[in-house]
Amino acid sequence: MADFYELLGVSRGASADEIKKAYRKRARELHPDANPDDAEAEGKFKEVARAYQVLSDDQQRQRYDQFGEAGVGGGSGGGQTAGDQFGGGLGDIFDAFFGGGGGGSPFGGGGRQRGPSGPPRGQDLEIVADLTLEQAVFGDQISVELKLPVRCEDCDGSGAGEGTKPVACSDCGGSGQVQRVRQSLLGQMVTASPCGRCGGMGEVISTPCSACRGQGRVTVDKTYQVDVPGGVDTGSTLRLTGRGAAGPRGGGNGDLYVHLRVSPHERYVRDGNDLITDVGISIAQASLGTSLSLETLDGDEDLVVPAGTQPGREFVLRQRGVPHLQGRGRGDLIARIRVDVPTKLSDDEVALLSSYAEGRGEVVGNGKEGLFSRIKSAFS
């Protein structure tokens, strides 16, 4: 940060009144109302406020004169910033100096005016919807059910009883805000706050609606139809604008967020946009090769397994996986070979396998249990 005296445009021997006048002038020049969308001016405004905070305090000014900014907790030491002195950020500085509401800006035109508070918007709501893998892959239209506040039909959301209507609040004149005049370093300022009588609504109800008790909304069970695009996964979220809770007294609706959860599949495991499935074949099929029908989400496909296929070998079927949610094409289907070792053998099968092992010079166990154990070890 630049030298505090230079920021205010005063000499080091300037009096307290000179510093105050210089600060008032610089603050008016750099205030964001006078420099809309000017980040550099906004940054300078903060620096000037910080400089005045230090130089307007005799003790802090003395430490600054002796040790520079380090003596008052400045620099990178995490000291108090221009926003900290007012208990908040830049918005709080604006409120403290120029008022938070209409007409208080020293530059005319209303500055950072706040309009009438009015009825607040309804809450955003969340719900979890379960999908099958097929629905996640190809997309679907699903129903979601929830309980939420909706606009009262009896009073059309006004909250007023039959034959009556809300009237403008006499305290705030229907604006939802009350203004107060106060003195600040820069002169007389006007601030605004929500009206206590109408709660910022701008209107009061003398005869509340009996159906909603003056709230303008009632809670009901609601069902929505949700279009789920192909390619979603667990953790995907769909936003339904305006399908959340209705606001009180005619306030706008919030949004509904539908969080998706895909149920595990009995045959397929998802890996990104790819699907993985285990295909079990026998020892003989792995050794001699085979052709089989592979069930996919798109229908049956022919899969040729060559002779000598080892356990764990993968065969890739292109474009049979999950669609790319934000692009074109699909992932792949990966068929992973699993060699199934029989757990029970007939006497003839034992004889055949024993003869086979003998011909290859392999040592196998005596009896069914031993033979099975050795075979299983050989192909695991």
N, C-alpha and C positions, 0 to 999 in steps of 0.2 A: 504494500500500500504506500501511496505517496505521502510526503510530509503533511501532517495534519494542518499546519498553518497555511501551507500552499493550497491545500484543498479548499480552505475557507477564504483564501485570498487576503489574509491579514498578516501583519508582522508578528514577531515573537513577543513584542512588548505590547500587543493590543490589549485594550481593557475588556472587561466582561461584556459591556454594552456593545463594543465594536464587534466582538466575536458573535454575539447574539444577532446583531443586524446583518453581519456578513453571512451567517448561517441561514437566516430567513431568506435572504436574497438567493443564495445558491440552491436552497431547497425548492424554491418556487421555479427556478430555471430548470432543475433536473427532475422535477416531479413527473411521473409517468403520464399524468393527464396532459402535460404539455409536450410530452415526447412519446406518443403512442407507438407501441411495437419497436421501441428502441432499447435493446438489451444493454448497450453501453451506457446510456443515460441512467438506466435503472441501477446498474452496478455502481455508478458514480454517486447516485443518490444514497445508496447504502454506506459508501465510504464517507460521504459528507456527514451523515447522521452519526457515524461512529466517531468522526473527528470532533463533532460538537459535544458528544457525550463526554469525551475525555477533557477537552479544553474548557468546558463550562464548570467542571469540578476542580476546585483549587488544589486538592491533594493529588488527584490524578494528573492534572496539568504539570505539577511540580515533578512528579515521577517521570512523566513523559519528557520534560525538558532535560532531565538528568540522564535517563537511560534509553530514551526513544520508545518505540512501541513495545519493546520487550518489557519495559517497566510497568506497563498497564495491561499485561496479559494478551498482547496482540501477536502478530506474526502467525507462525504455524503452531503456536502453543495451545491452540484450542480455546483462546480467551473469549470474552463476551463479544458478540457481533452486534451489528446495528439492529438486528431484529431482536436479539436477546433482551435489550434494555426495555423493550415494551412487552416482554412475555410471549413473543411469538415471531412470526416471519414478517415478510414485507407487507403483507396485507394488514397486519396489526399496526405497522408504522403509519400506513395511509390513514387508518381509522383514528389513530392518536393525533395526527397532525391536521388532517383535512376532513375528518368526519366520515362515517361509514355509509351515509345515505345520500339522498338527493340534495341538491342545492348547496352542499357544504364545500365543494371544491373552490379554491381561490381562482380558478381559471375559467369559471363559467361553464355553461353547457351541462352541468350536473355531474361531471367527472365519473366516478365509479358508482353510479346510482344503482340501488337495488329496487327492483319493482316490488309491487305488493306481494306479500308472501303467498296468499291464496291457499287453496287446498293442496296438501302434499301428494306427491305421487305414491302409488301403492308399492308394496314391497316386492322385490324379486323373489321367486320361489324356486326350489330345486326338487327334483325327483329322480329316482333311479329306475331304469327300464331294462329288463332282461331280454336278451336276444339269443336265438340259436345261431350256430355258426353259419348255416345256410342263409339266414336273414342278414347277417353281417356281411356275407360275401356278395349276395345278389341284391340287397336292399329290400325294403318292405314297408308297408304302412302298418303301424302298430297303434294300439289304443293305450292311453295313460289315464289313470283315474286319480283324482286328488280332491281334497277339501280346501276351498279357498274363498275369500271374500269377493263378492261380485256386486255390481251396482244394484241398489234397491229399486225394484220396478214400481213399487207403490208411490215413491216420491221422486222417481227418476234421478236418484242420487243426491237430491238437494238436502235431505234430512228433515225437511219441513212437513208437518202434518197436512192432511187433505184440506184444501181450501185456503191454505196459508203459503207463505213463501218467506225465505230468509230476507232480512232487512240489513241495510248497511250499518255497520257498527258506528255508534255515535262517538266513541272515543278516538277512533282513527280515521273516521270519515270513509270507511270502506277500503282503505289502502292496506290494512293489515299491519301497518307500522305506525309507531309514534315517534315524533322527532323531538329532540332536546337540544337546546342551545347551550354551549359551554365555551369557556375561554381557554385558549391554548397559546403556545409560543408564537403562533402566527396570527393571532387575533381570534375573532369570534367564529366558532365552528358549529356546524349542525350535525348531530349524529342521529341514527335511526335504530330502533329495536322493535321486535315483534310486539304487537299490541297484546296486553295482558287480558283484556276483556274478551276478545274474540279468538285469542290464541293464534293470531296471525292469519286467520281466515278472511278477515275483512267483512264478515257477515255474522249476525247472531240469529238464533232461532228461538222464537217465543213458544211455538207449539211443535214439539218434535214429532216426527213420523212414528206411529205406533209399531210399524213392522221392523224398522231398523233402529228405533230409539234415538233418532237424530243423527246417526252415524252416516247415513247415506249409502250404506252397504250392508249386505247380509252374507253369512257363510253358508255355502251349499256344496254338494258333491258335484264335481264336474268331470266330464270325459272329453279328452282331446284326441284327435287323430293326428299322428305324427308320421311324416314321410322320412324314412331312414335311407340314406344313400348307400349304395354298395361300397364296401371297402372300410367301413367303420370298425373299430376295435374297442375292447374294454378301455374305458377312460375317455373315449370320445364324448363330446358334449354338443348337443343341439340347442340353439337358442330360439325360443318362440316369442317374438316381440309382441308385447301387449297381452300376453296370456297369463301374466302373474296376477297378484292381488289388486283389486280395485282400490283406489285411494279414497279416503274418507271425504264425504261431502262433495262428491263430484270430481275428486282428484283423478288424474290419469292412472292407467294400469301399469303395473310393473311387468317384468319379463319372466318367462318360465324357462329354466335350464333343465334339460333332460340329459342326465348322465347315463351313458350306455354301459351295460355289462354283458359280455358274451359268455354263454355257458360252455363248459368243456364238451368236446365231441368225443364220441366213443372210438372213432377211427383216426381222426386227424388232429395233429398238433400244429398250431400256427407259429410261424417264425417270421415276423415282419409281414410281408405280402406272400410268402411261400407257405405251402401246406406240406406237412411231413406225415407219411403213413408207413407203418410196418407191414411187410408182406411176408407171410410165413410159407415156406416151402419145405419139402422133405429132403432127407439126405440124398436120395436117389435123384430128385429133381435138380438139386444143386450140382450133383456130379455129372449128370447126363444132359442137363438143360431141359427146358420146358417152355410152353406157351400157356399163358393163363389170362383170365379176364379180370381186370382191375377196376374196382368200383371207384368212380370219381364223383364230384358234385355235379358234373355235367353229363353223367352217364357212364356206361361201361367202356373201357378202353382195353385193347389187346396189349399185353406186355410179354415180350420175348425175353426169356432168361437163358443166356448161353450156358453151355456146359462148363463146369469148373467154377461156377459163381461162388464167391466166398461170402460168409456171413458179414453183414454190414455194408455190402456194396449198394450204391445208390443209383437209381435210374430216374432221370429227370424228364417229366412231361411238361413241355413249355406251355405257358399261358393257360394253365389249369388251376392256378392259385387264386389269390385274392386281388380284386381290382385295385389299382392305385387311386386312392381317394382324391388326390389333387392333380391327377394326370391321366395319361392314356395307358392302356395295356393292363396286364395282370401279372401277378407273380407266377411261380411254377409249383407243380406238384412233385414232390420228391418221394419216390417209393424206395424204402430201405429194406433190404433183404434180411430176413430172419430165418435161419435153418432150424427147423423143429426136430428135436431128437425124440424118438418114440420112447415112452416110458414102460410099455408092455410089448413083449415079443412072443410070437408063437414058437413052437419047437422048430418048425421049418425055417422061420426067419432067423432063429439063432444059428441053425446049421448053415444057412446061406452066408450070413455075416461072418461066421467063423471060418468058412472056406475062403471067403474073400480076404479076410485078414491074414490067413495062412499063406495065400498066394502072394501077398505083398510083404510077407516076412514080418508082420506086426504081431506083437504079443498082446493077447487079450485075456480077460479073466475067465475063470472056470464057472460056468453057470450063468443064469440070466442076470442076476444082480451085478456080478462082476463085469459081464459083457456090457451091460447098459452103462455102468460107471465109466468104463474105458471109452466107449463110443461118445458119451456126452462130453468127456474131457477133450477128446480129439476135435470136436466140432463147436466147442463153446468159444 
